[in-house]
Amino acid sequence: VSWLEWAASERARIIGGSRWRTLPAPETGLVSFASNDYLGLSGHPAVLAAAHDALDRWGAGSGSARLIAGSRPVHERLERALAAWTGTEAAVLLPAGYMANLAAVTAFASPDTLVLSDELNHASIIDACRLARAEVRVYPHLAVDAVEGHLRSGRRALVLTESVFSMDGDVAPLSELVEVCARHDALLVLDEAHAVLGPEPPPSPLLLRVGTLSKTLGSAGGFVSGPAWLVDLAVNRARPFIFTTAVAPAAAAAAMAALDVLRGAEGERLRSRLRANVDTVAPGHRSPIIPVVTGGEDATLQRARALRDAGLLVPAIRPPTVPAGTSRLRISISALHTEEELQLLKSALPELAAVAA
Ligand SMILES: Cc1ncc(COP(=O)(O)O)c(C=O)c1O
């Protein structure tokens, strides 16, 4: 078939499944429950000032990969701060959280490695496994027993999980996973993109922490942190790090300023506010991501439209982002939501009353 025919049939297939996506116009006038800017730091005055300053000082782009001539003092300062913040020896920056997962996995997994991956892991982790061409075993969601079963083979293994799952808002059993991995000498790679309210993993010599600058820190970029002997090896082996231009200096400076806010008294207050806002909507829920599973694609789109008519922006999440039959409304709570906005959400979505902690 020609490209034109192929594209038409592919388009018809996606539309037929009610999975066609278009880029939404930037929304104004709606209360957004769609952003991962959990603490509102993307608009914090100190963050903006730092970005402006870096832009004036270092220009718009880094001009080159980190290992060539792309490094600026702000990159190194941010890496040291991220390592300190995550209680690790070293950190390395990547241009996106997506690429941080690609880097962490491909630096250590190859066709002779066993990779164990939670069935609900993010697309960037799945793509990382593909890129590594490793032997991948997908284990049932959160099933530490299944992980241990695979590790008994004695092979050199990598275990991949999110700490807070991006579409379900639930939390991995970190202590158990750290313990099982340590017992079998397996390397645990933890994607903490959404872990603004925890959980904090116990320290471990075989733990890599993957994070993003794009959500809690309100900027753009990602990082991998861990023991220096692993991070140094990632710098030398991870192609998604080696062959890409360094994070824009203004983005790194913004994340640095956001991290300073986060680690201070104001960060403490913002996180308490976020915790309280989550409790208002779903008491005891472990994360700011609250899914309301609606099932089919059409029903979910309809509900999202009705919410929009009520002044609320709540994204409809459909396959392939989530498994077929589990389309959902995905609510992201922010520290900046007001009590009135949260009450409006609750009255528009009565199912929230039944969301389990
Ligand atoms: C769990 C998880 N990991 C990684 C990413 C990628 O991060 P980034 O948007 O910084 O590329 C996301 C979201 O985008 C995510 O939800």
The ligand as an ORCA input file, in Angstrom:
! r2SCAN-3c Opt
* xyz 0 1
  C       6.293      8.015     35.563
  C       6.868      8.968     34.583
  N       8.155      8.840     34.234
  C       8.728      9.683     33.364
  C       8.007     10.699     32.785
  C       8.694     11.583     31.800
  O       9.076     12.795     32.367
  P       9.275     14.069     31.449
  O       7.924     14.632     31.186
  O      10.160     14.971     32.239
  O       9.921     13.605     30.191
  C       6.654     10.867     33.110
  C       5.792     11.910     32.571
  O       5.897     12.578     31.641
  C       6.074      9.977     34.032
  O       4.783     10.080     34.360
*
